[in-house]
Amino acid sequence: MICRGQKLSIPEGAKYLRLMMASLSGDRRTALTIGKTGFLFTVHDLLEAVGKWDLYGMQETGQIKQTVLAWNATHLHRGDADSYGEQAYFFKYTFEIPAGAKSFTLPLDQNLLLLAASGTDLPACRTAAPLYDTLKKREFDFWITEKDRRLAHPGMLSKAAGFLKFGGSYVSRSLQREIDLL
């Protein structure tokens, strides 16, 4: 559902509202209203990887998003074909429902998608320690020597060997699945 400021009811007895959402246009700061109370939060990008490495050759820095991943799609459908290798991510957002609230209003932002919403009386689980490392998004600000750059870029032979290894492994697994189905 595209967020267009729709007003939705809250199930009776619910104490927490959980939303599964993603943004079509980068991480977006937005507001949600539950009853008469407003909540500011950031909805994370649908297509941006949750975690990634520093990629010197592409002048990109790594990061790990500090949010709860609710669902990960391993491929997308574009038109009439599958788009393998392109992943999509939806994130979980939990809000305590103010006393007396009977409905909530989605943000008025057509770049936000709501995949699911539920009301519950159970609080969110808490872990004893963080489940992942931290790496904040930052500007590209590191440089390496020419020698290190050459060593970091695989040659054509290394690329071909890696492709053949991956392809052979993929075909082997696919054939095994087909045999298992017989």
Phi and psi in degrees as GROMACS dihedral restraints (atoms count N, CA, C in turn):
[ dihedral_restraints ]
;  ai    aj    ak    al  type     phi  dphi    fc
    3     4     5     6     1   -77.8    20    10
    4     5     6     7     1   133.7    20    10
    6     7     8     9     1   -76.0    20    10
    7     8     9    10     1   113.8    20    10
    9    10    11    12     1  -128.1    20    10
   10    11    12    13     1    29.4    20    10
   12    13    14    15     1    78.7    20    10
   13    14    15    16     1    22.9    20    10
   15    16    17    18     1   -64.3    20    10
   16    17    18    19     1   145.5    20    10
   18    19    20    21     1  -103.0    20    10
   19    20    21    22     1   123.4    20    10
   21    22    23    24     1  -122.6    20    10
   22    23    24    25     1   147.1    20    10
   24    25    26    27     1   -81.8    20    10
   25    26    27    28     1   155.1    20    10
   27    28    29    30     1  -104.6    20    10
   28    29    30    31     1   132.3    20    10
   30    31    32    33     1   -59.4    20    10
   31    32    33    34     1   141.9    20    10
   33    34    35    36     1   -62.0    20    10
   34    35    36    37     1   136.3    20    10
   36    37    38    39     1    88.7    20    10
   37    38    39    40     1    -7.7    20    10
   39    40    41    42     1   -71.0    20    10
   40    41    42    43     1   138.2    20    10
   42    43    44    45     1  -108.8    20    10
   43    44    45    46     1   -20.8    20    10
   45    46    47    48     1  -132.6    20    10
   46    47    48    49     1   141.8    20    10
   48    49    50    51     1  -108.9    20    10
   49    50    51    52     1   126.0    20    10
   51    52    53    54     1  -116.6    20    10
   52    53    54    55     1   130.2    20    10
   54    55    56    57     1  -120.4    20    10
   55    56    57    58     1   143.9    20    10
   57    58    59    60     1  -112.9    20    10
   58    59    60    61     1   110.7    20    10
   60    61    62    63     1  -136.8    20    10
   61    62    63    64     1   164.6    20    10
   63    64    65    66     1  -155.5    20    10
   64    65    66    67     1   159.0    20    10
   66    67    68    69     1  -105.6    20    10
   67    68    69    70     1   141.9    20    10
   69    70    71    72     1   -87.6    20    10
   70    71    72    73     1    -4.9    20    10
   72    73    74    75     1  -143.2    20    10
   73    74    75    76     1    66.7    20    10
   75    76    77    78     1    73.1    20    10
   76    77    78    79     1   173.4    20    10
   78    79    80    81     1   -65.9    20    10
   79    80    81    82     1   130.0    20    10
   81    82    83    84     1  -126.8    20    10
   82    83    84    85     1   129.5    20    10
   84    85    86    87     1   -80.8    20    10
   85    86    87    88     1   133.1    20    10
   87    88    89    90     1  -149.3    20    10
   88    89    90    91     1   178.0    20    10
   90    91    92    93     1  -130.1    20    10
   91    92    93    94     1   144.2    20    10
   93    94    95    96     1  -127.7    20    10
   94    95    96    97     1   143.3    20    10
   96    97    98    99     1  -114.9    20    10
   97    98    99   100     1   126.3    20    10
   99   100   101   102     1  -116.0    20    10
  100   101   102   103     1   114.8    20    10
  102   103   104   105     1    63.8    20    10
  103   104   105   106     1  -118.4    20    10
  105   106   107   108     1  -109.9    20    10
  106   107   108   109     1     8.0    20    10
  108   109   110   111     1  -102.5    20    10
  109   110   111   112     1   129.9    20    10
  111   112   113   114     1   -94.2    20    10
  112   113   114   115     1   145.7    20    10
  114   115   116   117     1  -129.8    20    10
  115   116   117   118     1   125.8    20    10
  117   118   119   120     1   -94.7    20    10
  118   119   120   121     1   137.7    20    10
  120   121   122   123     1  -159.4    20    10
  121   122   123   124     1   167.6    20    10
  123   124   125   126     1  -108.1    20    10
  124   125   126   127     1   125.2    20    10
  126   127   128   129     1   -95.4    20    10
  127   128   129   130     1   127.2    20    10
  129   130   131   132     1   -86.6    20    10
  130   131   132   133     1   156.9    20    10
  132   133   134   135     1   -64.9    20    10
  133   134   135   136     1   137.1    20    10
  135   136   137   138     1   -64.3    20    10
  136   137   138   139     1   -38.2    20    10
  138   139   140   141     1  -106.5    20    10
  139   140   141   142     1   -12.3    20    10
  141   142   143   144     1   -77.8    20    10
  142   143   144   145     1   129.8    20    10
  144   145   146   147     1   -57.2    20    10
  145   146   147   148     1   143.3    20    10
  147   148   149   150     1   -67.7    20    10
  148   149   150   151     1   -34.2    20    10
  150   151   152   153     1  -142.3    20    10
  151   152   153   154     1   144.1    20    10
  153   154   155   156     1  -153.8    20    10
  154   155   156   157     1   157.7    20    10
  156   157   158   159     1   -86.3    20    10
  157   158   159   160     1   162.3    20    10
  159   160   161   162     1   -65.3    20    10
  160   161   162   163     1   130.5    20    10
  162   163   164   165     1  -120.9    20    10
  163   164   165   166     1    92.2    20    10
  165   166   167   168     1   -58.8    20    10
  166   167   168   169     1   -46.3    20    10
  168   169   170   171     1   -60.9    20    10
  169   170   171   172     1   -26.6    20    10
  171   172   173   174     1  -101.6    20    10
  172   173   174   175     1     3.3    20    10
  174   175   176   177     1    52.2    20    10
  175   176   177   178     1    47.6    20    10
  177   178   179   180     1  -118.5    20    10
  178   179   180   181     1   146.5    20    10
  180   181   182   183     1  -103.8    20    10
  181   182   183   184     1   153.2    20    10
  183   184   185   186     1   -78.7    20    10
  184   185   186   187     1   167.6    20    10
  186   187   188   189     1  -165.5    20    10
  187   188   189   190     1   158.6    20    10
  189   190   191   192     1  -129.6    20    10
  190   191   192   193     1   119.4    20    10
  192   193   194   195     1   -71.1    20    10
  193   194   195   196     1   135.4    20    10
  195   196   197   198     1   -97.0    20    10
  196   197   198   199     1    72.1    20    10
  198   199   200   201     1  -150.3    20    10
  199   200   201   202     1   169.1    20    10
  201   202   203   204     1   -93.2    20    10
  202   203   204   205     1   115.8    20    10
  204   205   206   207     1   -77.0    20    10
  205   206   207   208     1   125.8    20    10
  207   208   209   210     1   -98.4    20    10
  208   209   210   211     1   -36.8    20    10
  210   211   212   213     1  -156.6    20    10
  211   212   213   214     1   140.0    20    10
  213   214   215   216     1  -126.9    20    10
  214   215   216   217     1   122.4    20    10
  216   217   218   219     1   -94.2    20    10
  217   218   219   220     1   131.2    20    10
  219   220   221   222     1   -83.3    20    10
  220   221   222   223     1   -11.9    20    10
  222   223   224   225     1  -158.4    20    10
  223   224   225   226     1   164.8    20    10
  225   226   227   228     1  -119.4    20    10
  226   227   228   229     1   162.6    20    10
  228   229   230   231     1  -109.4    20    10
  229   230   231   232     1   122.5    20    10
  231   232   233   234     1  -123.7    20    10
  232   233   234   235     1   113.6    20    10
  234   235   236   237     1    67.5    20    10
  235   236   237   238     1  -123.5    20    10
  237   238   239   240     1  -108.9    20    10
  238   239   240   241     1    20.6    20    10
  240   241   242   243     1  -134.2    20    10
  241   242   243   244     1   154.5    20    10
  243   244   245   246     1   -80.4    20    10
  244   245   246   247     1   144.4    20    10
  246   247   248   249     1  -113.2    20    10
  247   248   249   250     1    86.6    20    10
  249   250   251   252     1   -71.2    20    10
  250   251   252   253     1   147.5    20    10
  252   253   254   255     1    85.8    20    10
  253   254   255   256     1   -13.5    20    10
  255   256   257   258     1   -98.0    20    10
  256   257   258   259     1   116.6    20    10
  258   259   260   261     1  -104.8    20    10
  259   260   261   262     1   158.5    20    10
  261   262   263   264     1  -129.1    20    10
  262   263   264   265     1   146.3    20    10
  264   265   266   267     1  -130.2    20    10
  265   266   267   268     1   130.1    20    10
  267   268   269   270     1  -114.1    20    10
  268   269   270   271     1   145.8    20    10
  270   271   272   273     1  -119.2    20    10
  271   272   273   274     1   152.2    20    10
  273   274   275   276     1   -96.6    20    10
  274   275   276   277     1   133.5    20    10
  276   277   278   279     1  -126.7    20    10
  277   278   279   280     1   130.0    20    10
  279   280   281   282     1  -119.9    20    10
  280   281   282   283     1   133.9    20    10
  282   283   284   285     1  -130.4    20    10
  283   284   285   286     1   138.9    20    10
  285   286   287   288     1   -78.9    20    10
  286   287   288   289     1   130.5    20    10
  288   289   290   291     1   -81.3    20    10
  289   290   291   292     1   122.8    20    10
  291   292   293   294     1   -63.4    20    10
  292   293   294   295     1   149.0    20    10
  294   295   296   297     1   -55.3    20    10
  295   296   297   298     1   135.3    20    10
  297   298   299   300     1    84.0    20    10
  298   299   300   301     1    -6.9    20    10
  300   301   302   303     1   -71.7    20    10
  301   302   303   304     1   130.9    20    10
  303   304   305   306     1  -112.1    20    10
  304   305   306   307     1   -12.9    20    10
  306   307   308   309     1  -150.6    20    10
  307   308   309   310     1   166.7    20    10
  309   310   311   312     1  -135.2    20    10
  310   311   312   313     1   152.0    20    10
  312   313   314   315     1  -116.6    20    10
  313   314   315   316     1   124.5    20    10
  315   316   317   318     1   -69.2    20    10
  316   317   318   319     1   158.6    20    10
  318   319   320   321     1   -61.2    20    10
  319   320   321   322     1   154.4    20    10
  321   322   323   324     1   -95.9    20    10
  322   323   324   325     1    80.6    20    10
  324   325   326   327     1  -154.5    20    10
  325   326   327   328     1   105.8    20    10
  327   328   329   330     1   -72.2    20    10
  328   329   330   331     1    -0.9    20    10
  330   331   332   333     1   -90.9    20    10
  331   332   333   334     1     1.7    20    10
  333   334   335   336     1  -110.0    20    10
  334   335   336   337     1   137.7    20    10
  336   337   338   339     1  -114.4    20    10
  337   338   339   340     1   136.6    20    10
  339   340   341   342     1  -109.9    20    10
  340   341   342   343     1   117.5    20    10
  342   343   344   345     1   -91.8    20    10
  343   344   345   346     1   -36.0    20    10
  345   346   347   348     1  -156.4    20    10
  346   347   348   349     1   153.0    20    10
  348   349   350   351     1  -142.2    20    10
  349   350   351   352     1   139.9    20    10
  351   352   353   354     1  -148.2    20    10
  352   353   354   355     1   151.0    20    10
  354   355   356   357     1  -108.3    20    10
  355   356   357   358     1   140.8    20    10
  357   358   359   360     1  -145.6    20    10
  358   359   360   361     1   161.0    20    10
  360   361   362   363     1  -102.8    20    10
  361   362   363   364     1     4.1    20    10
  363   364   365   366     1   -96.5    20    10
  364   365   366   367     1   130.2    20    10
  366   367   368   369     1   -69.7    20    10
  367   368   369   370     1   162.7    20    10
  369   370   371   372     1   -66.9    20    10
  370   371   372   373     1   146.6    20    10
  372   373   374   375     1   -67.0    20    10
  373   374   375   376     1   149.4    20    10
  375   376   377   378     1  -123.5    20    10
  376   377   378   379     1   139.3    20    10
  378   379   380   381     1   -95.0    20    10
  379   380   381   382     1   156.5    20    10
  381   382   383   384     1   -72.4    20    10
  382   383   384   385     1   -25.6    20    10
  384   385   386   387     1  -148.7    20    10
  385   386   387   388     1   160.9    20    10
  387   388   389   390     1   -56.9    20    10
  388   389   390   391     1   145.3    20    10
  390   391   392   393     1   -89.6    20    10
  391   392   393   394     1    -8.6    20    10
  393   394   395   396     1  -150.0    20    10
  394   395   396   397     1   164.8    20    10
  396   397   398   399     1   -74.1    20    10
  397   398   399   400     1   174.8    20    10
  399   400   401   402     1  -118.2    20    10
  400   401   402   403     1   142.1    20    10
  402   403   404   405     1  -158.4    20    10
  403   404   405   406     1   105.3    20    10
  405   406   407   408     1   -78.3    20    10
  406   407   408   409     1   149.1    20    10
  408   409   410   411     1   -64.6    20    10
  409   410   411   412     1   137.2    20    10
  411   412   413   414     1  -149.5    20    10
  412   413   414   415     1   168.8    20    10
  414   415   416   417     1   -73.9    20    10
  415   416   417   418     1   152.3    20    10
  417   418   419   420     1   -69.9    20    10
  418   419   420   421     1   116.7    20    10
  420   421   422   423     1  -143.6    20    10
  421   422   423   424     1    23.4    20    10
  423   424   425   426     1  -124.8    20    10
  424   425   426   427     1   151.8    20    10
  426   427   428   429     1  -135.4    20    10
  427   428   429   430     1   148.9    20    10
  429   430   431   432     1  -125.6    20    10
  430   431   432   433     1   163.1    20    10
  432   433   434   435     1   -70.5    20    10
  433   434   435   436     1   161.9    20    10
  435   436   437   438     1   -59.9    20    10
  436   437   438   439     1   -39.9    20    10
  438   439   440   441     1   -61.8    20    10
  439   440   441   442     1   -47.0    20    10
  441   442   443   444     1   -64.0    20    10
  442   443   444   445     1   -36.2    20    10
  444   445   446   447     1   -62.4    20    10
  445   446   447   448     1   -44.5    20    10
  447   448   449   450     1   -62.7    20    10
  448   449   450   451     1   -40.6    20    10
  450   451   452   453     1   -67.3    20    10
  451   452   453   454     1   -29.4    20    10
  453   454   455   456     1   -78.0    20    10
  454   455   456   457     1   -20.3    20    10
  456   457   458   459     1   -99.6    20    10
  457   458   459   460     1   115.0    20    10
  459   460   461   462     1   -67.3    20    10
  460   461   462   463     1   146.7    20    10
  462   463   464   465     1   -75.8    20    10
  463   464   465   466     1   174.4    20    10
  465   466   467   468     1   -60.6    20    10
  466   467   468   469     1   -38.9    20    10
  468   469   470   471     1   -63.3    20    10
  469   470   471   472     1   -43.1    20    10
  471   472   473   474     1   -64.1    20    10
  472   473   474   475     1   -40.5    20    10
  474   475   476   477     1   -63.7    20    10
  475   476   477   478     1   -45.0    20    10
  477   478   479   480     1   -63.0    20    10
  478   479   480   481     1   -43.0    20    10
  480   481   482   483     1   -62.6    20    10
  481   482   483   484     1   -42.5    20    10
  483   484   485   486     1   -63.1    20    10
  484   485   486   487     1   -41.8    20    10
  486   487   488   489     1   -63.9    20    10
  487   488   489   490     1   -44.5    20    10
  489   490   491   492     1   -64.6    20    10
  490   491   492   493     1   -39.5    20    10
  492   493   494   495     1   -63.9    20    10
  493   494   495   496     1   -45.9    20    10
  495   496   497   498     1   -63.7    20    10
  496   497   498   499     1   -48.0    20    10
  498   499   500   501     1   -61.3    20    10
  499   500   501   502     1   -43.6    20    10
  501   502   503   504     1   -62.9    20    10
  502   503   504   505     1   -42.1    20    10
  504   505   506   507     1   -64.2    20    10
  505   506   507   508     1   -41.6    20    10
  507   508   509   510     1   -64.4    20    10
  508   509   510   511     1   -47.0    20    10
  510   511   512   513     1   -62.4    20    10
  511   512   513   514     1   -42.0    20    10
  513   514   515   516     1   -60.8    20    10
  514   515   516   517     1   -46.1    20    10
  516   517   518   519     1   -64.7    20    10
  517   518   519   520     1   -40.3    20    10
  519   520   521   522     1   -63.6    20    10
  520   521   522   523     1   -44.5    20    10
  522   523   524   525     1   -63.1    20    10
  523   524   525   526     1   -40.6    20    10
  525   526   527   528     1   -63.0    20    10
  526   527   528   529     1   -39.7    20    10
  528   529   530   531     1   -62.3    20    10
  529   530   531   532     1   -42.7    20    10
  531   532   533   534     1   -63.7    20    10
  532   533   534   535     1   -42.5    20    10
  534   535   536   537     1   -63.8    20    10
  535   536   537   538     1   -41.7    20    10
  537   538   539   540     1   -62.2    20    10
  538   539   540   541     1   -29.3    20    10
  540   541   542   543     1   -77.5    20    10
  541   542   543   544     1   -17.1    20    10
